[in-house]
């Protein structure tokens, strides 16, 4: 217990110290939200990876999908690395950096408002982002607190509250730069931690070969021994594919993920960040799902009052018998993964609400004439006021998600499915196509917003006749069809305006 407490105290002290160190760079809106657009490839790549993978993955997803699909759940981690990291950086990285810098966009709702010449889209996107990031945040709280409860014996409620306070402190102090620096430190802990934990768990089962042989002998849920949990594609490849699509393609449309490309320094940094981010994802995501694939070797998980298996307890039960030092490392691993994601979520939510809902500045594109200007003193006061409002909204967002986390309505994986399905279903297609295709219309973006949010909400209100995971995947892929068809039949945007948007593409 002394080792666990000591390591945790050191971790917390470092996080707060980084927040204090970054305070000066968080005085302006650009500094608070984007780190002044001068964040290097290592910090950006680690910020992307640590925001991607949290307790949701390590505790919720790895446990539930490892139980359902066995060792084939490793494909989810591979998909996260190839599609969610490598292809995301290759397809979105450079275009996002250049276009958002050209149109002076700070957030994803800001991008929609400027790219499609619609303040209504900007407002709608900010509300969607704020509302549907809350269940994701609640899922992260639940995941980290479940593991903390196992490692320290501290009641779940106290863990959730402590994590909320720590997140608020260092994000409010240092903004994005503090978040990125802490993400790098947390990412190093995650890399070292996942490798160590996998080695310890496999060693407890007699090594890799022995563990795989035991998985081969595992009976299927119908009682027959078919070895399906140790096969290449597992017992349910189609539903496995739905999980891969949701967790891999979904990152392309999440505001807190895409925002990382806004802040990176230059194109050469994007190339290096692509490699770093992909390697990070292979180790962390691949390792988490590979570990979860052995969950059945550790006995049946406990059941909930409604009789269903408590999937969120699978990974904690796998780790409960490990030595104290390893448990302490696991707690730091999940703490690192979760704090980075929480910081990214609350910063994204507060910035979109402040810049896109409360303060909706009317911007001019390069080449347009400004309607009016304000003097430097007034501008500085407005900037300061915006930063203050963002800090207040960080607290507000954390309190709301905290209330949900204290009484979570469903499993971690389902919370994330609802959040990612609505956000990526609404945002992915119009954002990605808007970076490349000049023919996307404003009406088609509205149609996609209605499609992504509508499908997710209706499915939820009907009691989830479609699994939230699969529903999210359908929302994302279907969004491309919606935007394409709607763009063919709705009024086009003014040619001269769209051409100004893509001036950067000619350089």
VOFILO-687022 format. One record per residue (C-alpha): residue number from 0; residue in one letter; x, y, z. Coordinates in pm, 1 decimal, decimal comma, padded with zeros to 6 digits. Layout:
N
NUM a X Y Z .
...
# end
This chain:
507
0 x 00000,0 00000,0 00000,0 .
1 x 00289,4 00235,0 00074,0 .
2 x 00423,9 00184,7 -00279,8 .
3 x 00081,4 00247,6 -00433,4 .
4 x 00026,1 00565,6 -00234,5 .
5 x 00379,3 00697,6 -00294,0 .
6 x 00363,8 00648,6 -00670,9 .
7 x 00019,1 00808,0 -00686,5 .
8 x 00131,3 01111,0 -00484,9 .
9 x 00431,8 01159,3 -00715,0 .
10 x 00203,8 01128,7 -01018,3 .
11 x -00042,6 01387,2 -00886,9 .
12 x 00238,0 01627,2 -00790,0 .
13 x 00390,6 01610,4 -01139,5 .
14 x 00052,6 01675,0 -01306,5 .
15 x -00010,6 01984,9 -01095,1 .
16 x 00349,0 02107,6 -01140,2 .
17 x 00311,5 02091,1 -01518,3 .
18 x -00012,8 02288,9 -01490,8 .
19 x 00163,6 02560,0 -01289,5 .
20 x 00456,5 02563,0 -01533,6 .
21 x 00219,5 02615,0 -01831,3 .
22 x 00014,3 02895,4 -01677,2 .
23 x 00181,7 03179,0 -01868,9 .
24 x 00112,6 03010,8 -02203,4 .
25 x -00257,5 02978,4 -02119,7 .
26 x -00331,1 03350,1 -02091,8 .
27 x -00476,9 03390,2 -02443,3 .
28 x -00746,8 03189,9 -02619,7 .
29 x -00501,6 03043,8 -02874,0 .
30 x -00262,1 02957,8 -02593,6 .
31 x -00531,0 02800,4 -02374,3 .
32 x -00704,5 02602,3 -02650,7 .
33 x -00425,4 02525,7 -02900,4 .
34 x -00098,2 02585,7 -02717,9 .
35 x -00029,4 02869,6 -02961,3 .
36 x -00026,8 02619,5 -03252,7 .
37 x 00337,1 02542,4 -03171,5 .
38 x 00314,5 02193,5 -03021,6 .
39 x 00578,1 01954,4 -03159,8 .
40 x 00535,0 01604,3 -03307,0 .
41 x 00616,7 01405,4 -02993,0 .
42 x 00379,6 01598,0 -02769,3 .
43 x 00105,0 01596,2 -03034,3 .
44 x 00141,6 01225,2 -03112,5 .
45 x 00133,5 01130,2 -02745,7 .
46 x -00157,1 01370,3 -02683,8 .
47 x -00346,8 01201,0 -02967,4 .
48 x -00271,7 00851,7 -02838,1 .
49 x -00339,6 00916,3 -02471,8 .
50 x -00665,8 01097,0 -02554,5 .
51 x -00761,5 00796,2 -02770,2 .
52 x -00692,7 00524,4 -02514,1 .
53 x -00821,8 00557,6 -02159,6 .
54 x -00981,5 00347,5 -01888,3 .
55 x -01266,9 00303,8 -02136,8 .
56 x -01033,7 00086,5 -02344,7 .
57 x -00828,6 -00077,4 -02070,3 .
58 x -01113,5 -00162,3 -01831,4 .
59 x -01437,9 -00141,8 -02029,1 .
60 x -01358,7 -00241,2 -02385,7 .
61 x -01071,3 -00482,5 -02324,3 .
62 x -01274,3 -00665,8 -02060,3 .
63 x -01606,5 -00684,6 -02243,1 .
64 x -01479,0 -00758,8 -02592,5 .
65 x -01201,1 -00985,7 -02470,3 .
66 x -01472,2 -01191,0 -02300,6 .
67 x -01695,0 -01194,5 -02609,8 .
68 x -01436,1 -01249,3 -02882,5 .
69 x -01135,6 -01402,1 -02706,6 .
70 x -00793,6 -01345,0 -02858,5 .
71 x -00948,0 -01216,1 -03181,4 .
72 x -01030,9 -00896,4 -02990,4 .
73 x -00667,4 -00803,1 -03064,7 .
74 x -00794,3 -00703,9 -03410,6 .
75 x -00965,0 -00407,3 -03245,9 .
76 x -00624,7 -00279,9 -03131,8 .
77 x -00477,9 -00339,6 -03477,4 .
78 x -00765,9 -00146,2 -03634,3 .
79 x -00713,1 00137,5 -03386,5 .
80 x -00346,6 00159,0 -03487,3 .
81 x -00391,0 00130,5 -03865,5 .
82 x -00721,8 00312,3 -03921,6 .
83 x -00761,2 00519,5 -03606,2 .
84 x -00401,1 00643,2 -03598,2 .
85 x -00199,6 00584,8 -03918,1 .
86 x -00473,3 00658,7 -04173,9 .
87 x -00624,1 00934,6 -03961,1 .
88 x -00291,7 01120,7 -03959,0 .
89 x -00229,7 01057,1 -04330,3 .
90 x -00577,6 01160,6 -04447,1 .
91 x -00666,0 01433,0 -04197,7 .
92 x -00341,1 01562,2 -04045,6 .
93 x -00200,7 01792,4 -04313,6 .
94 x -00536,0 01907,6 -04455,5 .
95 x -00674,7 01986,8 -04110,6 .
96 x -00366,8 02183,1 -04009,9 .
97 x -00357,1 02389,7 -04329,4 .
98 x -00727,5 02461,5 -04370,8 .
99 x -00798,5 02542,1 -04005,6 .
100 x -00497,9 02773,1 -03996,5 .
101 x -00610,7 02938,5 -04322,1 .
102 x -00964,3 03005,1 -04195,9 .
103 x -00842,6 03072,2 -03838,0 .
104 x -01056,1 02795,7 -03692,2 .
105 x -00996,0 02694,9 -03328,9 .
106 x -01260,1 02424,7 -03281,5 .
107 x -01455,1 02176,1 -03491,5 .
108 x -01785,5 02370,1 -03460,0 .
109 x -01590,7 02679,1 -03567,6 .
110 x -01475,1 02485,1 -03873,9 .
111 x -01832,1 02393,6 -03966,5 .
112 x -01952,1 02749,8 -03920,6 .
113 x -01678,5 02902,8 -04137,0 .
114 x -01636,1 02626,8 -04395,6 .
115 x -02008,9 02607,6 -04467,6 .
116 x -02087,5 02977,3 -04404,4 .
117 x -02347,5 02904,2 -04135,5 .
118 x -02354,5 03030,1 -03778,6 .
119 x -02642,5 02789,8 -03719,0 .
120 x -02417,8 02492,8 -03793,7 .
121 x -02157,6 02633,0 -03557,8 .
122 x -02409,6 02657,3 -03273,4 .
123 x -02563,7 02316,0 -03341,8 .
124 x -02221,9 02147,4 -03355,9 .
125 x -02114,6 02304,8 -03026,1 .
126 x -02431,1 02179,5 -02852,2 .
127 x -02390,0 01828,8 -02997,1 .
128 x -02026,0 01820,1 -02887,0 .
129 x -02102,5 01938,3 -02535,3 .
130 x -02396,2 01702,8 -02478,0 .
131 x -02247,2 01384,2 -02620,8 .
132 x -01900,8 01422,2 -02471,9 .
133 x -02063,1 01391,7 -02128,4 .
134 x -02144,4 01015,3 -02142,7 .
135 x -01793,3 00946,2 -02272,2 .
136 x -01645,9 01139,0 -01981,0 .
137 x -01869,9 00950,2 -01737,6 .
138 x -01743,6 00622,8 -01885,5 .
139 x -01383,4 00728,4 -01830,2 .
140 x -01457,2 00819,0 -01467,5 .
141 x -01624,1 00485,4 -01410,5 .
142 x -01335,4 00289,1 -01560,0 .
143 x -01060,8 00451,7 -01359,2 .
144 x -01258,8 00448,0 -01035,4 .
145 x -01340,7 00077,1 -01068,3 .
146 x -00970,3 -00002,5 -01088,2 .
147 x -00879,9 00239,3 -00809,5 .
148 x -01135,8 00071,2 -00587,5 .
149 x -00968,6 -00264,5 -00656,1 .
150 x -00613,3 -00138,6 -00603,5 .
151 x -00661,1 00084,8 -00299,6 .
152 x -00985,9 -00029,0 -00143,1 .
153 x -01114,4 00328,7 -00165,9 .
154 x -01491,8 00356,2 -00228,2 .
155 x -01588,4 00420,3 -00588,5 .
156 x -01755,4 00754,0 -00512,0 .
157 x -01442,7 00899,2 -00348,8 .
158 x -01227,7 00789,5 -00643,7 .
159 x -01456,4 00960,5 -00896,4 .
160 x -01457,8 01287,1 -00701,8 .
161 x -01078,5 01291,5 -00654,2 .
162 x -01016,1 01230,9 -01025,3 .
163 x -01255,9 01510,9 -01117,0 .
164 x -01079,7 01758,4 -00888,1 .
165 x -00731,7 01668,9 -01015,8 .
166 x -00840,4 01701,3 -01380,1 .
167 x -00997,8 02039,6 -01316,2 .
168 x -00689,2 02172,2 -01140,5 .
169 x -00426,4 02109,9 -01406,2 .
170 x -00645,6 02184,8 -01709,1 .
171 x -00770,7 02511,0 -01559,4 .
172 x -00414,1 02611,7 -01472,3 .
173 x -00231,7 02529,5 -01794,6 .
174 x -00483,2 02469,4 -02073,5 .
175 x -00378,6 02268,3 -02380,0 .
176 x -00001,7 02300,8 -02331,9 .
177 x -00025,7 02154,2 -01980,9 .
178 x -00249,7 01880,2 -02116,0 .
179 x -00005,2 01795,5 -02396,0 .
180 x 00297,7 01790,1 -02165,6 .
181 x 00116,4 01572,3 -01914,0 .
182 x -00001,1 01349,3 -02198,4 .
183 x 00360,7 01283,0 -02292,6 .
184 x 00451,6 01183,9 -01936,1 .
185 x 00137,5 00973,7 -01907,8 .
186 x 00206,4 00811,9 -02245,7 .
187 x 00548,9 00693,1 -02133,3 .
188 x 00388,2 00538,6 -01824,4 .
189 x 00126,4 00368,7 -02044,6 .
190 x 00388,3 00216,9 -02277,3 .
191 x 00594,8 00077,7 -01992,8 .
192 x 00289,1 -00026,7 -01793,0 .
193 x 00104,5 -00225,3 -02058,7 .
194 x 00410,9 -00431,0 -02150,9 .
195 x 00481,4 -00508,5 -01784,5 .
196 x 00120,9 -00601,4 -01707,1 .
197 x 00090,8 -00835,4 -02006,6 .
198 x 00411,6 -01012,1 -01904,7 .
199 x 00286,8 -01048,8 -01545,1 .
200 x -00056,0 -01181,5 -01643,4 .
201 x 00082,8 -01434,8 -01892,3 .
202 x 00344,7 -01545,6 -01641,6 .
203 x 00064,6 -01617,3 -01392,8 .
204 x -00088,5 -01851,1 -01652,9 .
205 x 00236,2 -02038,2 -01723,5 .
206 x 00350,5 -01831,8 -02021,5 .
207 x 00205,9 -01737,5 -02361,3 .
208 x 00185,0 -02090,3 -02506,3 .
209 x 00016,2 -02232,6 -02198,5 .
210 x -00231,8 -01942,4 -02187,0 .
211 x -00325,9 -01987,1 -02554,4 .
212 x -00373,6 -02362,5 -02502,3 .
213 x -00607,2 -02291,4 -02210,8 .
214 x -00803,4 -02048,4 -02427,9 .
215 x -00835,6 -02315,0 -02698,8 .
216 x -00991,0 -02550,3 -02443,1 .
217 x -01242,0 -02288,1 -02328,8 .
218 x -01604,3 -02387,5 -02396,8 .
219 x -01824,8 -02156,7 -02599,5 .
220 x -02119,2 -01988,7 -02431,0 .
221 x -02344,6 -02275,3 -02539,7 .
222 x -02125,8 -02521,0 -02345,7 .
223 x -01944,7 -02684,7 -02638,9 .
224 x -01567,9 -02676,3 -02659,7 .
225 x -01489,7 -02542,9 -03006,6 .
226 x -01173,0 -02342,8 -02950,7 .
227 x -01342,8 -02034,0 -03096,2 .
228 x -01190,8 -01797,6 -02842,3 .
229 x -00839,9 -01875,0 -02969,6 .
230 x -00911,9 -01855,0 -03343,8 .
231 x -00806,3 -01580,7 -03583,3 .
232 x -01151,2 -01422,2 -03628,1 .
233 x -01316,2 -01540,9 -03307,7 .
234 x -01669,8 -01665,6 -03247,2 .
235 x -01853,8 -01358,0 -03381,9 .
236 x -01656,6 -01184,7 -03660,0 .
237 x -01938,7 -00954,0 -03780,3 .
238 x -02003,2 -00792,1 -03444,7 .
239 x -01625,0 -00775,8 -03398,2 .
240 x -01608,3 -00577,3 -03722,4 .
241 x -01866,8 -00331,4 -03584,4 .
242 x -01643,4 -00267,1 -03283,2 .
243 x -01339,2 -00216,4 -03507,9 .
244 x -01529,5 00038,5 -03720,5 .
245 x -01664,9 00230,0 -03421,4 .
246 x -01339,4 00251,2 -03227,3 .
247 x -01111,5 00306,3 -03529,8 .
248 x -01304,9 00523,3 -03774,7 .
249 x -01480,6 00708,5 -03495,4 .
250 x -01170,9 00905,6 -03398,0 .
251 x -01181,5 01080,9 -03736,0 .
252 x -01495,7 01267,3 -03629,9 .
253 x -01433,0 01336,0 -03261,4 .
254 x -01360,2 01702,6 -03176,4 .
255 x -01107,8 01620,1 -02903,1 .
256 x -00907,1 01400,6 -03144,5 .
257 x -00915,5 01614,5 -03459,3 .
258 x -00824,9 01918,7 -03251,4 .
259 x -00475,0 01777,1 -03204,8 .
260 x -00401,5 01848,8 -03571,1 .
261 x -00494,4 02215,5 -03524,9 .
262 x -00208,0 02276,8 -03284,4 .
263 x 00089,1 02092,7 -03438,2 .
264 x 00375,7 02313,1 -03558,0 .
265 x 00420,7 02229,0 -03927,9 .
266 x 00397,6 01963,7 -04200,7 .
267 x 00728,0 01796,1 -04115,5 .
268 x 00605,8 01755,5 -03759,6 .
269 x 00292,6 01587,0 -03895,2 .
270 x 00502,7 01326,5 -04078,4 .
271 x 00698,8 01241,9 -03765,5 .
272 x 00386,8 01248,6 -03551,4 .
273 x 00221,8 00994,7 -03782,7 .
274 x 00493,6 00737,5 -03715,2 .
275 x 00507,2 00801,8 -03340,7 .
276 x 00129,6 00789,0 -03299,3 .
277 x 00095,5 00462,9 -03494,2 .
278 x 00365,5 00283,5 -03294,6 .
279 x 00209,5 00407,2 -02971,5 .
280 x -00132,7 00275,7 -03076,5 .
281 x 00002,2 -00066,4 -03175,7 .
282 x 00163,6 -00112,7 -02834,5 .
283 x -00107,6 00035,5 -02612,4 .
284 x -00429,7 -00056,6 -02794,9 .
285 x -00300,9 -00388,4 -02927,3 .
286 x -00166,6 -00471,4 -02582,2 .
287 x -00492,3 -00382,5 -02402,7 .
288 x -00713,2 -00597,0 -02623,8 .
289 x -00460,7 -00882,0 -02632,3 .
290 x -00460,0 -00878,1 -02252,4 .
291 x -00839,6 -00868,8 -02234,7 .
292 x -00857,8 -01170,9 -02464,7 .
293 x -00737,5 -01390,9 -02177,3 .
294 x -01012,8 -01273,7 -01940,6 .
295 x -01195,2 -01609,4 -01938,6 .
296 x -00894,7 -01776,3 -01778,1 .
297 x -00962,9 -01588,9 -01455,7 .
298 x -01311,8 -01723,3 -01387,5 .
299 x -01661,8 -01586,0 -01428,6 .
300 x -01704,7 -01216,7 -01352,5 .
301 x -01959,2 -01121,0 -01086,6 .
302 x -02317,8 -01051,3 -01188,2 .
303 x -02514,0 -00728,8 -01155,2 .
304 x -02850,5 -00707,2 -00972,2 .
305 x -03028,4 -00758,2 -01306,3 .
306 x -02843,7 -01088,2 -01357,2 .
307 x -02611,9 -00968,9 -01636,7 .
308 x -02237,3 -01020,4 -01619,8 .
309 x -02042,3 -00723,0 -01487,5 .
310 x -01803,9 -00685,2 -01781,0 .
311 x -01635,3 -00381,8 -01625,2 .
312 x -01500,8 -00601,4 -01342,7 .
313 x -01319,8 -00849,2 -01571,1 .
314 x -00986,7 -00667,5 -01608,0 .
315 x -00970,9 -00559,6 -01239,8 .
316 x -01029,6 -00922,1 -01137,1 .
317 x -00748,9 -01035,4 -01369,3 .
318 x -00509,1 -00797,8 -01196,5 .
319 x -00621,3 -00841,0 -00835,0 .
320 x -00386,0 -01133,5 -00768,5 .
321 x -00073,0 -00967,4 -00907,8 .
322 x 00207,6 -00837,1 -00681,1 .
323 x 00153,5 -00498,6 -00515,4 .
324 x 00414,8 -00327,1 -00730,6 .
325 x 00242,9 -00444,2 -01050,4 .
326 x -00096,8 -00334,4 -00918,4 .
327 x 00049,3 00006,9 -00838,4 .
328 x 00185,9 00023,7 -01192,5 .
329 x -00153,4 -00074,3 -01333,9 .
330 x -00324,9 00196,6 -01131,9 .
331 x -00077,0 00452,1 -01266,2 .
332 x -00124,4 00312,6 -01618,5 .
333 x -00501,1 00357,2 -01608,6 .
334 x -00472,3 00683,7 -01418,8 .
335 x -00240,6 00814,1 -01691,4 .
336 x -00466,1 00696,5 -01971,7 .
337 x -00776,9 00838,2 -01810,1 .
338 x -00645,8 01172,9 -01691,2 .
339 x -00520,1 01256,4 -02039,5 .
340 x -00854,5 01168,0 -02196,8 .
341 x -01050,7 01356,1 -01932,1 .
342 x -00835,1 01664,5 -01979,0 .
343 x -00887,3 01654,7 -02355,1 .
344 x -01263,1 01607,7 -02319,9 .
345 x -01321,2 01889,6 -02072,7 .
346 x -01096,5 02129,5 -02264,9 .
347 x -01277,2 02051,0 -02591,0 .
348 x -01620,0 02093,1 -02433,8 .
349 x -01543,8 02421,3 -02260,5 .
350 x -01373,8 02572,8 -02565,8 .
351 x -01656,6 02483,2 -02804,5 .
352 x -01921,3 02623,2 -02570,1 .
353 x -01723,6 02944,6 -02511,7 .
354 x -01603,2 03018,8 -02863,6 .
355 x -01894,1 02878,1 -03063,6 .
356 x -02197,5 02942,4 -02846,0 .
357 x -02129,9 03225,2 -02597,8 .
358 x -01877,7 03428,1 -02803,1 .
359 x -01949,0 03379,8 -03170,9 .
360 x -01709,5 03622,0 -03335,5 .
361 x -01789,2 03700,2 -03695,9 .
362 x -01468,9 03621,3 -03882,1 .
363 x -01347,7 03718,1 -04224,1 .
364 x -01158,2 03486,2 -04451,1 .
365 x -00816,3 03590,6 -04581,3 .
366 x -00878,9 03830,8 -04867,4 .
367 x -01202,3 03968,6 -04722,6 .
368 x -01236,6 04312,7 -04569,5 .
369 x -01300,7 04330,7 -04195,3 .
370 x -01621,8 04517,1 -04108,9 .
371 x -01467,3 04677,6 -03804,8 .
372 x -01179,6 04646,0 -03562,2 .
373 x -01130,2 04698,6 -03191,2 .
374 x -00828,3 04844,4 -03019,6 .
375 x -00564,5 04625,0 -02858,0 .
376 x -00670,3 04698,0 -02499,7 .
377 x -01030,5 04594,7 -02561,1 .
378 x -00917,5 04289,1 -02757,6 .
379 x -00695,6 04179,7 -02468,8 .
380 x -00984,9 04216,2 -02224,5 .
381 x -01211,9 04008,3 -02447,3 .
382 x -00945,4 03737,1 -02477,1 .
383 x -00904,3 03730,2 -02099,6 .
384 x -01281,2 03709,1 -02051,5 .
385 x -01306,4 03414,6 -02289,6 .
386 x -01035,8 03223,6 -02103,2 .
387 x -01214,4 03287,9 -01772,9 .
388 x -01543,7 03160,2 -01916,4 .
389 x -01371,5 02847,7 -02048,1 .
390 x -01228,8 02778,1 -01704,1 .
391 x -01572,5 02815,4 -01545,7 .
392 x -01726,9 02583,0 -01805,3 .
393 x -01457,6 02323,0 -01736,5 .
394 x -01588,1 02302,2 -01380,4 .
395 x -01948,9 02291,5 -01504,1 .
396 x -01876,3 02010,0 -01750,6 .
397 x -01686,9 01807,0 -01490,8 .
398 x -01971,4 01838,5 -01238,8 .
399 x -02232,8 01715,8 -01489,7 .
400 x -02025,6 01416,7 -01601,3 .
401 x -01942,5 01346,6 -01237,4 .
402 x -02312,3 01319,0 -01150,0 .
403 x -02359,2 01063,6 -01430,2 .
404 x -02048,1 00870,9 -01324,2 .
405 x -02176,5 00844,0 -00967,2 .
406 x -02484,0 00664,7 -01099,8 .
407 x -02383,4 00523,0 -01441,4 .
408 x -02677,4 00394,0 -01645,9 .
409 x -02495,5 00119,4 -01834,8 .
410 x -02159,7 -00042,4 -01908,4 .
411 x -01856,4 00164,6 -02002,9 .
412 x -01854,2 00027,6 -02357,7 .
413 x -02216,9 00124,4 -02414,2 .
414 x -02161,1 00476,9 -02276,4 .
415 x -01878,5 00520,4 -02523,6 .
416 x -02086,0 00372,5 -02808,0 .
417 x -02360,9 00631,3 -02751,1 .
418 x -02110,4 00916,4 -02735,3 .
419 x -01896,6 00815,1 -03033,0 .
420 x -02196,2 00715,5 -03243,6 .
421 x -02366,2 01053,6 -03213,3 .
422 x -02050,0 01264,1 -03243,3 .
423 x -01875,7 01079,8 -03524,9 .
424 x -02206,8 01000,4 -03696,6 .
425 x -02282,6 01372,5 -03712,0 .
426 x -01933,3 01516,5 -03766,5 .
427 x -01713,3 01262,6 -03947,4 .
428 x -01848,3 01281,1 -04303,8 .
429 x -01898,6 01660,6 -04330,5 .
430 x -01561,5 01728,0 -04169,1 .
431 x -01354,8 01485,7 -04376,2 .
432 x -01534,1 01554,8 -04705,5 .
433 x -01524,5 01927,0 -04632,4 .
434 x -01144,3 01915,9 -04627,8 .
435 x -01125,4 01767,8 -04978,4 .
436 x -01450,6 01811,8 -05172,4 .
437 x -01567,3 02158,5 -05274,5 .
438 x -01912,7 02026,1 -05357,9 .
439 x -02032,5 01963,8 -05001,4 .
440 x -02338,8 02181,7 -04933,7 .
441 x -02453,6 02346,0 -04612,8 .
442 x -02783,9 02155,2 -04623,9 .
443 x -02600,4 01821,3 -04646,9 .
444 x -02417,0 01900,1 -04322,4 .
445 x -02748,2 01968,8 -04149,4 .
446 x -02878,7 01639,5 -04285,3 .
447 x -02578,6 01453,4 -04145,4 .
448 x -02619,7 01617,3 -03803,2 .
449 x -02981,8 01499,6 -03794,9 .
450 x -02879,6 01152,7 -03914,8 .
451 x -02599,7 01091,5 -03662,4 .
452 x -02773,0 01232,8 -03355,9 .
453 x -03119,2 01113,1 -03459,0 .
454 x -03018,2 00751,9 -03515,4 .
455 x -02830,2 00734,7 -03184,6 .
456 x -03103,5 00900,8 -02977,5 .
457 x -03393,3 00707,5 -03133,4 .
458 x -03209,4 00379,0 -03084,7 .
459 x -03144,4 00471,4 -02720,6 .
460 x -03508,4 00574,5 -02657,8 .
461 x -03633,2 00246,2 -02806,3 .
462 x -03419,4 00048,7 -02560,7 .
463 x -03124,5 -00010,6 -02798,5 .
464 x -03278,0 -00263,6 -03042,3 .
465 x -02949,6 -00215,5 -03228,1 .
466 x -02646,0 -00265,8 -03007,6 .
467 x -02506,4 00086,2 -02932,7 .
468 x -02169,2 -00023,9 -03071,7 .
469 x -02313,2 -00137,6 -03404,8 .
470 x -02549,9 00159,8 -03413,2 .
471 x -02251,8 00393,0 -03381,5 .
472 x -02070,6 00218,1 -03666,6 .
473 x -02381,7 00244,4 -03888,7 .
474 x -02415,1 00616,0 -03805,0 .
475 x -02054,8 00686,8 -03908,8 .
476 x -02053,4 00496,5 -04237,5 .
477 x -02405,9 00607,8 -04328,8 .
478 x -02306,8 00971,3 -04280,4 .
479 x -02096,7 00961,0 -04598,1 .
480 x -02397,6 00843,6 -04799,1 .
481 x -02616,3 01113,7 -04644,5 .
482 x -02370,8 01396,0 -04722,5 .
483 x -02305,1 01273,3 -05076,9 .
484 x -02672,3 01233,1 -05170,7 .
485 x -02782,7 01556,4 -05004,0 .
486 x -02500,4 01749,8 -05172,9 .
487 x -02623,1 01635,2 -05513,6 .
488 x -02976,4 01770,6 -05467,6 .
489 x -02936,3 02078,4 -05246,2 .
490 x -02822,7 02433,3 -05342,7 .
491 x -02448,3 02475,3 -05393,2 .
492 x -02240,3 02722,6 -05197,2 .
493 x -02112,7 03034,4 -05375,1 .
494 x -01819,9 02939,0 -05596,3 .
495 x -01604,3 03240,9 -05505,2 .
496 x -01648,1 03172,9 -05132,0 .
497 x -01553,5 02805,9 -05165,2 .
498 x -01252,1 02895,9 -05379,8 .
499 x -01125,5 03125,6 -05103,5 .
500 x -01161,0 02839,5 -04859,2 .
501 x -00926,2 02623,8 -05067,1 .
502 x -00661,3 02884,5 -05151,7 .
503 x -00418,2 02695,3 -04924,7 .
504 x -00449,7 02394,6 -05157,2 .
505 x -00280,0 02584,2 -05440,4 .
506 x 00036,7 02660,8 -05243,7 .
# end
